Amino acid sequence: MIKIFLQDRSMTIVRDAPRTAPGKGVLMVHSDSVGTTLQAFRAFEHNHLLENMLLIHPNPISHIGELKERMKTVIAAGGIVQNANGELLMIFRKGKWDLPKGKLEPGESPDAGAVREVMEECGVPLPETEGFFGRTYHVYNEKEEPILKETWWFKMKLQNSPALHAQKEEGITEAVWADEKTVTERMPFCYGAIGDLLKHWMERNRQ
């Protein structure tokens, strides 16, 4: 299963159709080509009565690769950073709660980019990655051209709880440590992809 977010709505690519029809407000499409998928996504994008889209494809992983070849794609990386108290590093940017992330520089690996973004955006000194956490996808428009953004996320854990310094020039007005209760309260004020990522973070923390 792969989710591609359009702000707070999502297109979910799955291999098998559900046994029961999806509810009202969900567009379900069977696709065997990139052209069919893009046409359906454009219809979904412009119909705001639709809450979500379910795309049935025989191989979701290969299909996201096909979409990346057809669409302008931006690769970014970010950090899921916990301090010694188990609190999560969150930032407030452009009216939304978010996680530190940004576009990769030329020749930069995703894990190095994630570390750099955390340092630049929050002033965290030399965080180290503990491992790959997952990818998120979302689509936004730039000069009327749809852009697919793929963000690689890496888990990072600090042995202390350093002071944070928000990178104001990047539109970040706050950088804070948040416990799980606070994270839950802020999830409705995150973009869909970030909210979905935070759900997975909390599920793994409870295991």
Protein Blocks (a to p, Z undefined) as FASTA:
>chain_A
ZZddehjaccdddfbdcfbdcdehiacdddfbfklmmmmmmmmmmmmkbmbdcdddfblm
lmmmmmmmmpccddddddddddfkopacdddeehiacdddddddehiafklmmmmmmmmm
nopahiadfbdfbdcdddddeehiacdddddddddddfbdcdddddfknopabdcdddfk
lmmmmmmmccfklmmmmmmmmmmmmZZ
